[in-house]
Amino acid sequence: MIKFVILRILMMIPLLLAVTIVIFTIMYFVPGDPASVAAGMYIVTDEQLDVIRETMGLNKPYHVRLGEYVQGVFLRLDFGTSYTFGTPVGPELLSRFWNTFYIAVFSLVLMVIVGVPVGVRAAVNANKAEDRISMFFSLLFGSMPTFWVALLLALLFSLILGWLPSFGANSFAHFILPSVAVALNGIAGIARQTRSSML
């Protein structure tokens, strides 16, 4: 078991490297000028933009910048500097880690405590109205993108009903809508899988 886990972890390294290269390449060739973003709303001349590019290393060739970025990420865990804020990206990611962790945990709990009972009920009542209704909603929520579900939930429960906040992370109430939005797709999958396994 330990060898299997170690092997899986080692297999993640080339995958992470490939993903890093692909994302860097896409961001490198996407239209736009990071120097203009870094300048913000200030009106700057072309000479000043050239200085910003020189300072940020944006004037280096693609392969040089890619090599420096990959080396920084994998050897020093240095994710570079934010073009917008001018601060290191690593601490920015770390400051948001716990909010992401809470949403992941809450949504996982919702998936299990809702998805499994729904799947069991659907299997017990196979080919009956309850089963068809459950599978209809499972197919519906399984087909809807998470960002679209999140927008609908925010529109209904925040803007129309005013029950829950639509932004922020100051209390448990702030995590309800994003957790439900993430969980609905998983609930649908777990419900279908539980039903099939029981049948």
Rosetta constraint file for C-alpha pairs under 8 A:
AtomPair CA 1 CA 5 HARMONIC 6.33 0.50
AtomPair CA 2 CA 6 HARMONIC 6.17 0.50
AtomPair CA 3 CA 7 HARMONIC 5.98 0.50
AtomPair CA 4 CA 8 HARMONIC 6.17 0.50
AtomPair CA 5 CA 9 HARMONIC 6.21 0.50
AtomPair CA 6 CA 10 HARMONIC 6.17 0.50
AtomPair CA 7 CA 11 HARMONIC 6.13 0.50
AtomPair CA 8 CA 12 HARMONIC 6.42 0.50
AtomPair CA 9 CA 13 HARMONIC 7.12 0.50
AtomPair CA 10 CA 14 HARMONIC 7.96 0.50
AtomPair CA 11 CA 15 HARMONIC 6.94 0.50
AtomPair CA 12 CA 16 HARMONIC 5.97 0.50
AtomPair CA 13 CA 17 HARMONIC 6.14 0.50
AtomPair CA 14 CA 18 HARMONIC 6.06 0.50
AtomPair CA 15 CA 19 HARMONIC 6.18 0.50
AtomPair CA 16 CA 20 HARMONIC 6.00 0.50
AtomPair CA 17 CA 21 HARMONIC 6.22 0.50
AtomPair CA 17 CA 70 HARMONIC 7.72 0.50
AtomPair CA 18 CA 22 HARMONIC 6.17 0.50
AtomPair CA 19 CA 23 HARMONIC 6.08 0.50
AtomPair CA 20 CA 24 HARMONIC 6.03 0.50
AtomPair CA 20 CA 70 HARMONIC 7.36 0.50
AtomPair CA 21 CA 25 HARMONIC 6.00 0.50
AtomPair CA 21 CA 66 HARMONIC 7.35 0.50
AtomPair CA 21 CA 70 HARMONIC 7.64 0.50
AtomPair CA 22 CA 26 HARMONIC 6.18 0.50
AtomPair CA 23 CA 27 HARMONIC 6.17 0.50
AtomPair CA 24 CA 28 HARMONIC 5.97 0.50
AtomPair CA 24 CA 66 HARMONIC 7.09 0.50
AtomPair CA 25 CA 29 HARMONIC 6.29 0.50
AtomPair CA 25 CA 66 HARMONIC 7.97 0.50
AtomPair CA 26 CA 30 HARMONIC 5.96 0.50
AtomPair CA 28 CA 62 HARMONIC 7.64 0.50
AtomPair CA 33 CA 37 HARMONIC 6.70 0.50
AtomPair CA 34 CA 38 HARMONIC 6.09 0.50
AtomPair CA 34 CA 83 HARMONIC 6.25 0.50
AtomPair CA 35 CA 39 HARMONIC 6.14 0.50
AtomPair CA 35 CA 49 HARMONIC 6.06 0.50
AtomPair CA 35 CA 52 HARMONIC 5.94 0.50
AtomPair CA 35 CA 53 HARMONIC 5.80 0.50
AtomPair CA 35 CA 58 HARMONIC 7.90 0.50
AtomPair CA 35 CA 83 HARMONIC 7.52 0.50
AtomPair CA 36 CA 40 HARMONIC 6.48 0.50
AtomPair CA 36 CA 49 HARMONIC 7.02 0.50
AtomPair CA 37 CA 83 HARMONIC 6.24 0.50
AtomPair CA 37 CA 84 HARMONIC 5.95 0.50
AtomPair CA 38 CA 52 HARMONIC 7.90 0.50
AtomPair CA 38 CA 83 HARMONIC 4.91 0.50
AtomPair CA 38 CA 84 HARMONIC 5.29 0.50
AtomPair CA 38 CA 85 HARMONIC 7.46 0.50
AtomPair CA 38 CA 86 HARMONIC 7.17 0.50
AtomPair CA 39 CA 43 HARMONIC 7.87 0.50
AtomPair CA 39 CA 44 HARMONIC 7.34 0.50
AtomPair CA 39 CA 49 HARMONIC 7.78 0.50
AtomPair CA 39 CA 52 HARMONIC 7.93 0.50
AtomPair CA 40 CA 84 HARMONIC 7.30 0.50
AtomPair CA 44 CA 48 HARMONIC 5.93 0.50
AtomPair CA 44 CA 49 HARMONIC 6.76 0.50
AtomPair CA 45 CA 49 HARMONIC 6.35 0.50
AtomPair CA 46 CA 50 HARMONIC 6.19 0.50
AtomPair CA 47 CA 51 HARMONIC 6.38 0.50
AtomPair CA 48 CA 52 HARMONIC 6.31 0.50
AtomPair CA 49 CA 53 HARMONIC 6.16 0.50
AtomPair CA 50 CA 54 HARMONIC 6.10 0.50
AtomPair CA 51 CA 55 HARMONIC 6.09 0.50
AtomPair CA 52 CA 56 HARMONIC 6.08 0.50
AtomPair CA 53 CA 57 HARMONIC 5.79 0.50
AtomPair CA 53 CA 58 HARMONIC 4.74 0.50
AtomPair CA 53 CA 59 HARMONIC 5.79 0.50
AtomPair CA 54 CA 58 HARMONIC 6.26 0.50
AtomPair CA 54 CA 59 HARMONIC 5.98 0.50
AtomPair CA 57 CA 65 HARMONIC 7.74 0.50
AtomPair CA 58 CA 65 HARMONIC 7.86 0.50
AtomPair CA 60 CA 64 HARMONIC 6.39 0.50
AtomPair CA 60 CA 65 HARMONIC 6.30 0.50
AtomPair CA 61 CA 65 HARMONIC 6.37 0.50
AtomPair CA 62 CA 66 HARMONIC 6.03 0.50
AtomPair CA 63 CA 67 HARMONIC 6.03 0.50
AtomPair CA 64 CA 68 HARMONIC 6.21 0.50
AtomPair CA 65 CA 69 HARMONIC 6.06 0.50
AtomPair CA 66 CA 70 HARMONIC 6.08 0.50
AtomPair CA 67 CA 71 HARMONIC 6.00 0.50
AtomPair CA 68 CA 72 HARMONIC 5.99 0.50
AtomPair CA 69 CA 73 HARMONIC 6.10 0.50
AtomPair CA 69 CA 79 HARMONIC 7.30 0.50
AtomPair CA 69 CA 80 HARMONIC 7.29 0.50
AtomPair CA 70 CA 74 HARMONIC 6.03 0.50
AtomPair CA 71 CA 75 HARMONIC 5.50 0.50
AtomPair CA 71 CA 76 HARMONIC 7.30 0.50
AtomPair CA 72 CA 76 HARMONIC 5.11 0.50
AtomPair CA 72 CA 77 HARMONIC 5.99 0.50
AtomPair CA 72 CA 78 HARMONIC 4.85 0.50
AtomPair CA 72 CA 79 HARMONIC 6.66 0.50
AtomPair CA 72 CA 80 HARMONIC 7.64 0.50
AtomPair CA 73 CA 77 HARMONIC 4.38 0.50
AtomPair CA 73 CA 78 HARMONIC 4.87 0.50
AtomPair CA 73 CA 79 HARMONIC 5.43 0.50
AtomPair CA 74 CA 78 HARMONIC 7.85 0.50
AtomPair CA 77 CA 90 HARMONIC 7.70 0.50
AtomPair CA 78 CA 89 HARMONIC 7.84 0.50
AtomPair CA 78 CA 90 HARMONIC 6.53 0.50
AtomPair CA 79 CA 88 HARMONIC 7.22 0.50
AtomPair CA 79 CA 89 HARMONIC 5.57 0.50
AtomPair CA 79 CA 90 HARMONIC 5.67 0.50
AtomPair CA 80 CA 88 HARMONIC 5.89 0.50
AtomPair CA 80 CA 89 HARMONIC 5.80 0.50
AtomPair CA 80 CA 90 HARMONIC 7.55 0.50
AtomPair CA 81 CA 86 HARMONIC 5.91 0.50
AtomPair CA 81 CA 87 HARMONIC 5.42 0.50
AtomPair CA 81 CA 88 HARMONIC 4.32 0.50
AtomPair CA 81 CA 89 HARMONIC 5.35 0.50
AtomPair CA 82 CA 86 HARMONIC 4.98 0.50
AtomPair CA 82 CA 87 HARMONIC 5.46 0.50
AtomPair CA 82 CA 88 HARMONIC 6.03 0.50
AtomPair CA 82 CA 89 HARMONIC 5.63 0.50
AtomPair CA 87 CA 92 HARMONIC 7.95 0.50
AtomPair CA 88 CA 92 HARMONIC 6.92 0.50
AtomPair CA 89 CA 93 HARMONIC 6.22 0.50
AtomPair CA 90 CA 94 HARMONIC 6.18 0.50
AtomPair CA 91 CA 95 HARMONIC 5.97 0.50
AtomPair CA 92 CA 96 HARMONIC 6.71 0.50
AtomPair CA 93 CA 97 HARMONIC 6.20 0.50
AtomPair CA 94 CA 98 HARMONIC 7.79 0.50
AtomPair CA 96 CA 100 HARMONIC 6.55 0.50
AtomPair CA 97 CA 101 HARMONIC 6.09 0.50
AtomPair CA 98 CA 102 HARMONIC 6.06 0.50
AtomPair CA 99 CA 103 HARMONIC 6.32 0.50
AtomPair CA 99 CA 169 HARMONIC 7.25 0.50
AtomPair CA 100 CA 104 HARMONIC 6.15 0.50
AtomPair CA 101 CA 105 HARMONIC 6.19 0.50
AtomPair CA 102 CA 106 HARMONIC 6.04 0.50
AtomPair CA 102 CA 175 HARMONIC 7.70 0.50
AtomPair CA 103 CA 107 HARMONIC 5.92 0.50
AtomPair CA 103 CA 175 HARMONIC 6.35 0.50
AtomPair CA 103 CA 178 HARMONIC 6.79 0.50
AtomPair CA 103 CA 179 HARMONIC 5.12 0.50
AtomPair CA 104 CA 108 HARMONIC 6.04 0.50
AtomPair CA 104 CA 179 HARMONIC 7.13 0.50
AtomPair CA 105 CA 109 HARMONIC 6.23 0.50
AtomPair CA 106 CA 110 HARMONIC 6.28 0.50
AtomPair CA 106 CA 179 HARMONIC 5.89 0.50
AtomPair CA 107 CA 111 HARMONIC 6.11 0.50
AtomPair CA 107 CA 179 HARMONIC 4.70 0.50
AtomPair CA 107 CA 180 HARMONIC 6.24 0.50
AtomPair CA 107 CA 182 HARMONIC 6.09 0.50
AtomPair CA 107 CA 183 HARMONIC 4.64 0.50
AtomPair CA 108 CA 112 HARMONIC 6.42 0.50
AtomPair CA 108 CA 183 HARMONIC 6.66 0.50
AtomPair CA 109 CA 113 HARMONIC 6.15 0.50
AtomPair CA 110 CA 114 HARMONIC 5.78 0.50
AtomPair CA 110 CA 115 HARMONIC 7.63 0.50
AtomPair CA 110 CA 180 HARMONIC 7.50 0.50
AtomPair CA 110 CA 183 HARMONIC 6.22 0.50
AtomPair CA 110 CA 187 HARMONIC 7.49 0.50
AtomPair CA 111 CA 115 HARMONIC 5.22 0.50
AtomPair CA 111 CA 116 HARMONIC 7.71 0.50
AtomPair CA 111 CA 183 HARMONIC 5.53 0.50
AtomPair CA 111 CA 184 HARMONIC 7.27 0.50
AtomPair CA 111 CA 186 HARMONIC 5.73 0.50
AtomPair CA 111 CA 187 HARMONIC 4.56 0.50
AtomPair CA 111 CA 190 HARMONIC 7.13 0.50
AtomPair CA 112 CA 116 HARMONIC 5.69 0.50
AtomPair CA 112 CA 187 HARMONIC 7.24 0.50
AtomPair CA 112 CA 190 HARMONIC 7.55 0.50
AtomPair CA 113 CA 117 HARMONIC 6.86 0.50
AtomPair CA 114 CA 118 HARMONIC 6.23 0.50
AtomPair CA 114 CA 187 HARMONIC 6.51 0.50
AtomPair CA 115 CA 119 HARMONIC 6.13 0.50
AtomPair CA 115 CA 186 HARMONIC 7.67 0.50
AtomPair CA 115 CA 187 HARMONIC 4.38 0.50
AtomPair CA 115 CA 188 HARMONIC 6.57 0.50
AtomPair CA 115 CA 189 HARMONIC 7.70 0.50
AtomPair CA 115 CA 190 HARMONIC 5.19 0.50
AtomPair CA 115 CA 191 HARMONIC 4.55 0.50
AtomPair CA 115 CA 194 HARMONIC 7.96 0.50
AtomPair CA 116 CA 120 HARMONIC 6.13 0.50
AtomPair CA 116 CA 187 HARMONIC 7.93 0.50
AtomPair CA 116 CA 190 HARMONIC 6.32 0.50
AtomPair CA 116 CA 191 HARMONIC 5.60 0.50
AtomPair CA 116 CA 194 HARMONIC 6.12 0.50
AtomPair CA 117 CA 121 HARMONIC 6.06 0.50
AtomPair CA 117 CA 191 HARMONIC 7.58 0.50
AtomPair CA 118 CA 122 HARMONIC 6.11 0.50
AtomPair CA 118 CA 134 HARMONIC 6.97 0.50
AtomPair CA 118 CA 191 HARMONIC 5.65 0.50
AtomPair CA 119 CA 123 HARMONIC 6.17 0.50
AtomPair CA 119 CA 134 HARMONIC 7.96 0.50
AtomPair CA 119 CA 190 HARMONIC 7.18 0.50
AtomPair CA 119 CA 191 HARMONIC 3.96 0.50
AtomPair CA 119 CA 192 HARMONIC 5.98 0.50
AtomPair CA 119 CA 193 HARMONIC 7.28 0.50
AtomPair CA 119 CA 194 HARMONIC 4.90 0.50
AtomPair CA 119 CA 195 HARMONIC 4.51 0.50
AtomPair CA 120 CA 124 HARMONIC 6.13 0.50
AtomPair CA 120 CA 191 HARMONIC 7.62 0.50
AtomPair CA 120 CA 194 HARMONIC 6.37 0.50
AtomPair CA 120 CA 195 HARMONIC 5.82 0.50
AtomPair CA 120 CA 198 HARMONIC 7.18 0.50
AtomPair CA 121 CA 125 HARMONIC 6.12 0.50
AtomPair CA 121 CA 130 HARMONIC 7.79 0.50
AtomPair CA 121 CA 131 HARMONIC 7.25 0.50
AtomPair CA 121 CA 195 HARMONIC 8.00 0.50
AtomPair CA 122 CA 126 HARMONIC 5.72 0.50
AtomPair CA 122 CA 130 HARMONIC 6.41 0.50
AtomPair CA 122 CA 131 HARMONIC 4.18 0.50
AtomPair CA 122 CA 132 HARMONIC 7.71 0.50
AtomPair CA 122 CA 134 HARMONIC 6.46 0.50
AtomPair CA 122 CA 135 HARMONIC 7.59 0.50
AtomPair CA 122 CA 195 HARMONIC 6.13 0.50
AtomPair CA 123 CA 131 HARMONIC 6.96 0.50
AtomPair CA 123 CA 194 HARMONIC 7.93 0.50
AtomPair CA 123 CA 195 HARMONIC 4.80 0.50
AtomPair CA 123 CA 196 HARMONIC 7.39 0.50
AtomPair CA 123 CA 198 HARMONIC 6.22 0.50
AtomPair CA 123 CA 199 HARMONIC 6.05 0.50
AtomPair CA 125 CA 129 HARMONIC 7.90 0.50
AtomPair CA 125 CA 130 HARMONIC 6.50 0.50
AtomPair CA 125 CA 131 HARMONIC 5.67 0.50
AtomPair CA 126 CA 131 HARMONIC 5.47 0.50
AtomPair CA 127 CA 131 HARMONIC 5.81 0.50
AtomPair CA 127 CA 132 HARMONIC 6.44 0.50
AtomPair CA 128 CA 132 HARMONIC 6.28 0.50
AtomPair CA 129 CA 133 HARMONIC 6.07 0.50
AtomPair CA 130 CA 134 HARMONIC 6.08 0.50
AtomPair CA 131 CA 135 HARMONIC 6.11 0.50
AtomPair CA 132 CA 136 HARMONIC 5.94 0.50
AtomPair CA 133 CA 137 HARMONIC 6.34 0.50
AtomPair CA 134 CA 138 HARMONIC 6.07 0.50
AtomPair CA 135 CA 139 HARMONIC 5.98 0.50
AtomPair CA 135 CA 192 HARMONIC 7.03 0.50
AtomPair CA 136 CA 140 HARMONIC 6.11 0.50
AtomPair CA 137 CA 141 HARMONIC 5.98 0.50
AtomPair CA 137 CA 188 HARMONIC 7.50 0.50
AtomPair CA 138 CA 142 HARMONIC 5.76 0.50
AtomPair CA 138 CA 185 HARMONIC 7.97 0.50
AtomPair CA 138 CA 187 HARMONIC 7.47 0.50
AtomPair CA 138 CA 188 HARMONIC 4.15 0.50
AtomPair CA 138 CA 189 HARMONIC 7.06 0.50
AtomPair CA 138 CA 191 HARMONIC 7.05 0.50
AtomPair CA 138 CA 192 HARMONIC 7.05 0.50
AtomPair CA 139 CA 143 HARMONIC 6.05 0.50
AtomPair CA 139 CA 188 HARMONIC 6.72 0.50
AtomPair CA 140 CA 144 HARMONIC 6.48 0.50
AtomPair CA 141 CA 184 HARMONIC 6.10 0.50
AtomPair CA 141 CA 185 HARMONIC 5.51 0.50
AtomPair CA 141 CA 188 HARMONIC 6.20 0.50
AtomPair CA 142 CA 184 HARMONIC 7.39 0.50
AtomPair CA 142 CA 185 HARMONIC 4.70 0.50
AtomPair CA 142 CA 186 HARMONIC 7.42 0.50
AtomPair CA 142 CA 188 HARMONIC 5.37 0.50
AtomPair CA 142 CA 189 HARMONIC 6.60 0.50
AtomPair CA 143 CA 185 HARMONIC 7.68 0.50
AtomPair CA 144 CA 148 HARMONIC 6.80 0.50
AtomPair CA 144 CA 149 HARMONIC 6.68 0.50
AtomPair CA 144 CA 185 HARMONIC 7.54 0.50
AtomPair CA 145 CA 149 HARMONIC 6.44 0.50
AtomPair CA 146 CA 150 HARMONIC 6.08 0.50
AtomPair CA 146 CA 181 HARMONIC 5.95 0.50
AtomPair CA 146 CA 182 HARMONIC 6.03 0.50
AtomPair CA 146 CA 185 HARMONIC 7.18 0.50
AtomPair CA 147 CA 151 HARMONIC 6.27 0.50
AtomPair CA 147 CA 181 HARMONIC 7.68 0.50
AtomPair CA 148 CA 152 HARMONIC 6.31 0.50
AtomPair CA 149 CA 153 HARMONIC 6.11 0.50
AtomPair CA 149 CA 181 HARMONIC 5.72 0.50
AtomPair CA 150 CA 154 HARMONIC 6.08 0.50
AtomPair CA 150 CA 177 HARMONIC 7.08 0.50
AtomPair CA 150 CA 178 HARMONIC 6.48 0.50
AtomPair CA 150 CA 181 HARMONIC 5.05 0.50
AtomPair CA 150 CA 182 HARMONIC 7.94 0.50
AtomPair CA 151 CA 155 HARMONIC 6.03 0.50
AtomPair CA 152 CA 156 HARMONIC 6.15 0.50
AtomPair CA 153 CA 157 HARMONIC 5.79 0.50
AtomPair CA 153 CA 158 HARMONIC 7.57 0.50
AtomPair CA 153 CA 177 HARMONIC 6.65 0.50
AtomPair CA 153 CA 181 HARMONIC 7.39 0.50
AtomPair CA 154 CA 158 HARMONIC 5.04 0.50
AtomPair CA 154 CA 159 HARMONIC 6.65 0.50
AtomPair CA 154 CA 166 HARMONIC 5.77 0.50
AtomPair CA 154 CA 177 HARMONIC 7.03 0.50
AtomPair CA 155 CA 159 HARMONIC 5.06 0.50
AtomPair CA 155 CA 160 HARMONIC 6.24 0.50
AtomPair CA 156 CA 160 HARMONIC 5.06 0.50
AtomPair CA 156 CA 161 HARMONIC 6.09 0.50
AtomPair CA 157 CA 161 HARMONIC 5.01 0.50
AtomPair CA 157 CA 162 HARMONIC 5.70 0.50
AtomPair CA 157 CA 163 HARMONIC 5.49 0.50
AtomPair CA 157 CA 164 HARMONIC 5.87 0.50
AtomPair CA 158 CA 162 HARMONIC 4.38 0.50
AtomPair CA 158 CA 163 HARMONIC 5.81 0.50
AtomPair CA 158 CA 164 HARMONIC 5.15 0.50
AtomPair CA 158 CA 165 HARMONIC 5.69 0.50
AtomPair CA 158 CA 166 HARMONIC 5.61 0.50
AtomPair CA 159 CA 166 HARMONIC 7.96 0.50
AtomPair CA 164 CA 173 HARMONIC 6.38 0.50
AtomPair CA 164 CA 174 HARMONIC 7.08 0.50
AtomPair CA 164 CA 176 HARMONIC 7.91 0.50
AtomPair CA 164 CA 177 HARMONIC 7.57 0.50
AtomPair CA 165 CA 173 HARMONIC 7.00 0.50
AtomPair CA 165 CA 174 HARMONIC 5.79 0.50
AtomPair CA 166 CA 174 HARMONIC 7.20 0.50
AtomPair CA 166 CA 177 HARMONIC 7.74 0.50
AtomPair CA 167 CA 174 HARMONIC 6.69 0.50
AtomPair CA 168 CA 174 HARMONIC 6.13 0.50
AtomPair CA 169 CA 174 HARMONIC 5.28 0.50
AtomPair CA 169 CA 175 HARMONIC 6.83 0.50
AtomPair CA 170 CA 174 HARMONIC 6.61 0.50
AtomPair CA 171 CA 175 HARMONIC 7.41 0.50
AtomPair CA 172 CA 176 HARMONIC 6.87 0.50
AtomPair CA 173 CA 177 HARMONIC 7.95 0.50
AtomPair CA 174 CA 178 HARMONIC 7.93 0.50
AtomPair CA 175 CA 179 HARMONIC 5.93 0.50
AtomPair CA 176 CA 180 HARMONIC 6.10 0.50
AtomPair CA 177 CA 181 HARMONIC 6.08 0.50
AtomPair CA 178 CA 182 HARMONIC 6.17 0.50
AtomPair CA 179 CA 183 HARMONIC 5.96 0.50
AtomPair CA 180 CA 184 HARMONIC 6.00 0.50
AtomPair CA 181 CA 185 HARMONIC 7.72 0.50
AtomPair CA 182 CA 186 HARMONIC 7.35 0.50
AtomPair CA 183 CA 187 HARMONIC 5.92 0.50
AtomPair CA 184 CA 188 HARMONIC 6.28 0.50
AtomPair CA 185 CA 189 HARMONIC 6.51 0.50
AtomPair CA 186 CA 190 HARMONIC 6.07 0.50
AtomPair CA 187 CA 191 HARMONIC 5.93 0.50
AtomPair CA 188 CA 192 HARMONIC 6.31 0.50
AtomPair CA 189 CA 193 HARMONIC 6.12 0.50
AtomPair CA 190 CA 194 HARMONIC 5.90 0.50
AtomPair CA 191 CA 195 HARMONIC 6.12 0.50
AtomPair CA 192 CA 196 HARMONIC 6.19 0.50
AtomPair CA 193 CA 197 HARMONIC 6.07 0.50
AtomPair CA 194 CA 198 HARMONIC 6.14 0.50
AtomPair CA 195 CA 199 HARMONIC 6.16 0.50
